[in-house]
Structure formats: structure tokens, C-alpha cells
Amino acid sequence: MGAREDLIAAFEGRAEAVVTGAVPLVGLFGDGCPEALIAGAGGRAVEVKAPPLGEIAHDPGIARVIEPFMDAFASHFLHRFAAGAFSNYAAILFCRDDVAALAAYQYALEMRRQGMVGPGPRLILWNLAHGTGEALHRFNMAEAERALQELHEALGPQADEDRMQAAMAAESLRQKACATLEGSASSASDNFIFRNAGRWLEPGHHAALLSTFEPSEPTRKPRAALIGTAADTPALHGLCDTLGLAVTDQSPYGRIWPGCHAGPANLSALLRKVAEEPLNIRTNPPARFNAALDAALSDCDLVIASVDSNDDSFGWEIPRLRRSLAVPLVDLGFRPFRPGPDWLSKARARIEEALQ
């Protein structure tokens, strides 16, 4: 297969695309934990939040203890967890600031405590606060040391400076390749797939696959910004492609994820870099996020907002944006977990109306 086919296969297969090797697998549910930290501890980071695109078997026994209003990412994870999808993982880290991750962590612990699931990966809570300041940084360092100790108990080897430096170098190559991809002639839908395929690929391999794409001349298409909560498919991107729109994606799966930060290869500097990223809905103070989002939307001709039904954060930004934006805001409201033809048809009509 070529690079394009390899990237699509990794994106669509997700956990099934992971080839188990000598390096222990560590699942990551939610963004915010640097993947280089996992590599330095002797593991290989793999996304576990987004389920595969195919049919997911649901266990009736598990379904009885999951409330119907639970976040779909958490619900799908718990069914996969109960079915043994992560039995070959050494550990799973859940990012506390992700509402789906926190619920998944709490339920997975309780399911194991009650004997509903068998032995499996160590379940670890990654508790990183977002913002600036020395008190916040000391808290993050203490939490990171706790998580590293749990990883040591699950993986065996102690964190290694050389491994972390090598991981950071690989992440630097990946970031450069992602930047080239964003400036290539690929469609918005393809860009989404090719970039996020890296959540299930080693960073060096991902960078090598992306390096086959060449930068192109800047597009003259009208630019639409996508904002809102996490969507793990490029449904809206494909819609924008058919409407002849270029896309700036400011949603959680729309950017290079925080875990892929490259920078100084030491724990303190790495945590600062992730914590101080302003485009995180839980950054402190909130005005930092507002200013960063406004700057990211400044060169767009249209802003398209959609949130999932479990949104507890981003929806509060929409009234402020409606008042302050100088371009049309299309609020698509609640978005299904996997948008179908009917929802996309209505979304298309709303966007076309705003473009007139």
C-alpha cells in the first residue's frame, strides 16, 4: 500500500491497526498527556477514546449499568473494555479534564471492582491543570510524578532521559510534517484523516507517511472555521469540501493534539508547554482561551459551530461569539455522535443559507 492507503487504514482500523511489538502499549483517553512522557517511561502511546468506525458489539450486562445519557465516547469505550479490546495493553491513562475520560475511568474502576470485567491494563488518572503560574506548575509536576510511578509499576522500567529525547525528536518531525500537510492540496476531509491517523501510529512512521505530501499554493476558497466539541469523523469536513470551502478546524480533533508537543526534552518544560497551550477550553483564566480562539477565527469568512449532547463547556462560548464575530456564525446545535445523511443535509442547507 502507499502512504495514503496506510494512513486511511490506520484511521479506520484504529486500535485494530496497532501492531503489538516488544514495547508495551499504553492507551490514552483524551488529550493532554504528552506522548513523549509515555515513550520515556518505556511504553507506546495509543489513542483509545475514538472507537473504530465499524460495528461495536454492546454487552447487555454492561449496558444495564451505563446511564443512557452517558457520553458516547465513554459508553463505547466501556463496552470495548468489557469485551477485552485492551487486554494486551499495560495501562490506560485517562485525562481528567476530558468529561468523557473521567466518566470512563470511574466506571471502568467500578466495573473491575465488582468483578464485571477480568484483569487487564492498569487504570491511571492523568490530572493536568491548564494555565500558567508556578503554583499550577508545581501541582502538575506532583501529579506527573504520581502518574509516572504508576506507569513504572505497570511497565517495569524507570523513565529514561534518552528515550524521552528520542521521542521528542520524533514528535518534532511529526509536527513539521503536519504543518506541511495543512498547506498541501489535500481536501479538508483527507487532512483530518491523515493527521489523526497518527493517534494510532508511531510518530516517526506517521511523519514519514506525511512527508509524501507536498505543500501547495495558498487556496483562494472561502474559509470556514469549525468549532465545538470532539467529533472523530470528518463528516463536516467532507460537507465543506463539497461546498467549495477551505477549512480551519479549531475543534479538539481538528488540531495536532496536545500530547504531540515537541520541545525541550525534560519533564518540567514539557508539562509547561502542554499546560500553557491557550486553545484548551479548560485553560485558566478563561480569557486566555477566548483571545486565542478569536485570533484563530480572525481570517475566516464563516464560522460553523456544533456540539455533542454531552457538552458541558464549549456551548457557553457560542453566545459570546455570536455577539463578537464580524462574519456569519452557523450554529448547528447538537451533533449526533456519527452524523448521518439527514443531519448533514440539514446542516448543508443552513450553511448554504449563510453563504448567500
C-alpha positions, 0 to 999 in steps of 0.5 A: 500500500502507499502512504495514503492507503496506510494512513486511511487504514490506520484511521479506520482500523484504529486500535485494530491497526496497532501492531503489538511489538516488544514495547508495551502499549499504553492507551490514552483517553483524551488529550493532554498527556504528552506522548513523549512522557509515555515513550520515556517511561518505556511504553507506546502511546495509543489513542483509545477514546475514538472507537473504530468506525465499524460495528461495536458489539454492546454487552447487555450486562454492561449496558444495564449499568451505563446511564443512557445519557452517558457520553458516547465516547465513554459508553463505547469505550466501556463496552470495548473494555468489557469485551477485552479490546485492551487486554494486551495493553499495560495501562490506560491513562485517562485525562481528567479534564476530558468529561468523557475520560473521567466518566470512563475511568470511574466506571471502568474502576467500578466495573473491575471492582465488582468483578464485571470485567477480568484483569487487564491494563492498569487504570491511571488518572492523568490530572493536568491543570491548564494555565500558567503560574508556578503554583499550577506548575508545581501541582502538575509536576506532583501529579506527573510524578504520581502518574509516572510511578504508576506507569513504572509499576505497570511497565517495569522500567524507570523513565529514561532521559534518552528515550524521552529525547528520542521521542521528542525528536520524533514528535518534532518531525511529526509536527513539521510534517503536519504543518506541511500537510495543512498547506498541501492540496489535500481536501479538508476531509483527507487532512483530518484523516491523515493527521489523526491517523497518527493517534494510532501510529508511531510518530516517526512512521506517521511523519514519514507517511506525511512527508509524501505530501507536498505543500501547495499554493495558498487556496483562494476558497472561502474559509470556514472555521469549525468549532465545538466539541470532539467529533472523530469523523470528518463528516463536516469536513467532507460537507465543506469540501463539497461546498467549495470551502477551505477549512480551519478546524479549531475543534479538539480533533481538528488540531495536532493534539496536545500530547504531540508537543515537541520541545525541550526534552525534560519533564518540567518544560514539557508539562509547561508547554502542554499546560500553557497551550491557550486553545484548551477550553479548560485553560485558566483564566478563561480569557486566555482561551477566548483571545486565542480562539478569536485570533484563530477565527480572525481570517475566516469568512464563516464560522460553523459551530456544533456540539455533542449532547454531552457538552458541558463547556464549549456551548457557553462560548457560542453566545459570546461569539455570536455577539463578537464575530464580524462574519456569519456564525452557523450554529448547528446545535447538537451533533449526533455522535456519527452524523448521518445523511439527514443531519448533514443535509440539514446542516448543508442547507443552513450553511448554504443559507449563510453563504448567500 
